[in-house]
Amino acid sequence: MMGWHWDGGWTLFGMLHMLVWWIFAILVIAFLAKLVFSNRNSESQEDRALSILRERYARGEIDKEEFDARKRDLAK
């Protein structure tokens, strides 16, 4: 009966601790997912733009000077 009052305090502390832990874990996972997927998406867009530029040059739609100028613009 002496330890009966301790349970309420530790249970509340334990619940708050677990809540903070889960919020932290979810934020870390969300941050890592954003970091991984945003880099992959931006790289694929740049690769796609350069691929389209090369296709247009190969078909003769643009000349060498325009190809080089647009390639420099994409590299920025």
Backbone as a ProteinNet text record, in pm:
[ID]
protein_1_A
[PRIMARY]
MMGWHWDGGWTLFGMLHMLVWWIFAILVIAFLAKLVFSNRNSESQEDRALSILRERYARGEIDKEEFDARKRDLAK
[TERTIARY]
80.2	0	86.3	208.7	293.4	329.9	349.3	389	271.8	151.5	33.3	33.3	76.6	74.4	180.7	284.2	388.9	342.1	251.4	209	148.4	66.7	3.4	103.1	200.8	301	389.3	435.5	522.3	445.3	319.2	240.8	223.1	192	178	311	419	550.4	586.2	555.2	582.9	504.6	378.2	296.5	349.5	386.4	441.5	574.6	655.5	784.2	764.2	672.4	646.2	588.3	502.2	445	554.4	643.7	753.7	844.9	872.1	957.3	897	768.1	704.4	698.1	672.6	672.8	811.9	914.6	1052.3	1085.7	1048.1	1077.2	1006.9	882.5	807.7	869.9	910.8	974.6	1107.4	1185.5	1313	1288.4	1192.7	1161.5	1110.8	1025.5	973	1085.4	1175.9	1288.8	1378.1	1409.1	1493.6	1425.2	1295.1	1221.2	1220	1199.2	1200	1337	1440.4	1577	1607.9	1571.2	1600.8	1519.6	1389.2	1303.8	1317	1347.8	1363.5	1489.4	1597.6	1720.5	1701.3	1633.7	1611.6	1524.5	1424.5	1333.2	1403.7	1483	1550.8	1655.1	1723.4	1821.5	1753.3	1642	1574.5	1519.3	1475.6	1427.2	1541.1	1659.1	1773.4	1817.5	1819.8	1856.6	1757	1630.4	1526.3	1540.3	1566.3	1581.9	1703	1812	1931.9	1907.6	1834.4	1801.9	1717	1618.8	1535	1620	1710.5	1798.7	1886.1	1940.4	2023.3	1941.4	1818	1731.4	1703.3	1675.1	1648.5	1772.1	1888.5	2012.6	2035.3	2009.9	2028.9	1932.3	1811.2	1713.7	1740.2	1828.9	1861.1	1769.2	1690.7	1599.6	1675.8	1790	1871.6	2014.9	2090.2	2229	2322.5	2451.8	2552.3	2557.9	2551.5	2559.3	2441	2320.9	2202.5	2207.6	2256.1	2270.9	2363.5	2480.5	2577.9	2522.7	2452.5	2397	2291.5	2204.6	2099.1	2157.2	2260.2	2324.8	2388.8	2452.7	2508.9	2399	2284.6	2171.8	2121	2117.8	2070.3	2168.3	2296	2398.2	2394.2	2332.6	2327.4	2239
-117.9	0	126.8	118.4	235.7	280.4	187.5	222	256.9	259.3	279.9	418.4	519.7	655.2	678	599.3	616.1	577.8	484.4	435.4	546.5	631.5	737.6	835	874.2	968.4	908.6	788	724.1	687.4	653.4	619.2	742.2	855	978.7	1017.9	1008.4	1038.5	943.3	817.4	718.5	745.3	782.3	812.3	935.4	1039	1159.3	1129.9	1049.3	1011.6	935.7	841.9	766.2	856	949.3	1041.3	1127.7	1181	1262	1176.6	1053.8	964	936.1	905.6	874.7	997.8	1113.2	1236.1	1259.8	1243.3	1258.9	1158	1032.2	927.7	956.7	1000.8	1031.6	1150.5	1251.7	1368.5	1332.6	1247.9	1205.6	1126.2	1035.3	956	1045.9	1140.7	1232.5	1317.8	1365.6	1445.2	1364.2	1240.5	1156.5	1121.2	1094.5	1063.1	1183	1301.6	1422	1444.7	1423.4	1441	1344	1219.7	1118.6	1142.1	1162.9	1173.3	1307.4	1415.1	1543.5	1544.9	1484.8	1478	1391.6	1280.1	1189.9	1256.7	1330.6	1395.5	1506.3	1588.1	1697.9	1645.8	1539.2	1482.1	1425.4	1360	1300.6	1409	1522.5	1632.3	1690.6	1707.3	1759.6	1662.1	1532.9	1432.8	1431	1445.5	1444	1565.8	1681.2	1803.1	1791.9	1739.4	1723	1619.6	1516.4	1414.7	1473.6	1554.6	1619.6	1713.1	1786.7	1878.1	1801.1	1689.4	1607.1	1553.2	1512.6	1463	1572.6	1692.5	1803	1835.3	1828.6	1852.8	1741.5	1618.1	1505.7	1511.4	1561.6	1573	1693.6	1782	1900.3	2018.2	2012.6	2122.8	2244.8	2220.9	2331.5	2310.3	2418.9	2408	2394.2	2383.1	2360.6	2474.5	2598.4	2713.2	2714.9	2690.2	2689.5	2571.7	2457.6	2341	2372	2430.5	2463.3	2566.6	2668.1	2772.7	2714.2	2631.8	2573	2471.3	2401.1	2306.5	2379.8	2494.7	2577.9	2627.4	2666.7	2713.8	2603.6	2482.4	2370.5	2335.8	2361.1	2328.9	2425	2540.5	2640.2	2597.9
0	0	0	42.7	43	-98.9	-190	-324.8	-415.5	-365	-447.6	-512.8	-447	-500.3	-608.3	-610.3	-710.4	-850.7	-862.9	-993.8	-1078.8	-1021.4	-1098.6	-1157.2	-1081.9	-1130.1	-1238.1	-1219	-1318.3	-1444.2	-1431.9	-1550.1	-1638.1	-1579.5	-1655.2	-1719.5	-1643.1	-1696.9	-1810.4	-1796.6	-1899.8	-2026.7	-2013.3	-2130.7	-2203.6	-2130.3	-2192.1	-2260.8	-2195.7	-2253.4	-2384.9	-2388	-2510.4	-2619.6	-2582.6	-2680.1	-2744.2	-2663.4	-2714.9	-2802.5	-2761.3	-2838.3	-2976.4	-2982.8	-3111.4	-3202.1	-3146.4	-3227.3	-3285	-3204.3	-3250.5	-3360.5	-3340.4	-3439	-3571.9	-3568.2	-3690	-3762.5	-3688.9	-3751.4	-3817.5	-3753.2	-3811.7	-3939.5	-3938.1	-4057.5	-4169.7	-4137.7	-4239.2	-4299.1	-4215.3	-4263.9	-4357.5	-4318.8	-4402.8	-4534.4	-4530.2	-4652.6	-4747.1	-4692.8	-4776	-4837.2	-4760.1	-4807.8	-4921.8	-4905.5	-5007.1	-5133.7	-5120.7	-5237.5	-5309.3	-5239.6	-5308	-5392.6	-5347.1	-5426.2	-5549.5	-5532.9	-5645	-5750.6	-5708.4	-5801.5	-5879	-5813.4	-5882.5	-5980.4	-5946.3	-6038	-6161.3	-6144.2	-6259	-6351.8	-6298.1	-6381.3	-6464.6	-6403.7	-6476.8	-6585.5	-6554.5	-6653.3	-6768.2	-6736	-6839.1	-6930.1	-6873.7	-6953.8	-7046.2	-6995.2	-7077.7	-7187.4	-7156.7	-7256.4	-7369.5	-7335	-7435.8	-7521.8	-7457.7	-7530.4	-7629.7	-7586.2	-7676	-7793.2	-7766.4	-7874	-7977.1	-7929.6	-8021.2	-8105.6	-8045.3	-8119.2	-8222.7	-8182.9	-8274	-8392.3	-8370.8	-8480.1	-8569	-8524.7	-8603.7	-8577.9	-8471.8	-8439.3	-8388	-8322.6	-8272.1	-8319.7	-8328.2	-8372.3	-8251.5	-8280.6	-8176.2	-8075	-8123	-8031.8	-7935.7	-7987.1	-7901.1	-7803.1	-7850.9	-7762.6	-7646.9	-7679.2	-7574.3	-7476.3	-7528.7	-7442.7	-7347.8	-7400.8	-7315.5	-7216.4	-7256.4	-7166.2	-7048.6	-7077.6	-6970.2	-6877.8	-6933.7	-6851.5	-6760.1	-6810.4	-6727.8	-6617.2	-6639.8	-6539.9	-6421.1	-6436.4	-6327.7	-6216.9
[MASK]
++++++++++++++++++++++++++++++++++++++++++++++++++++++++++++++++++++++++++++

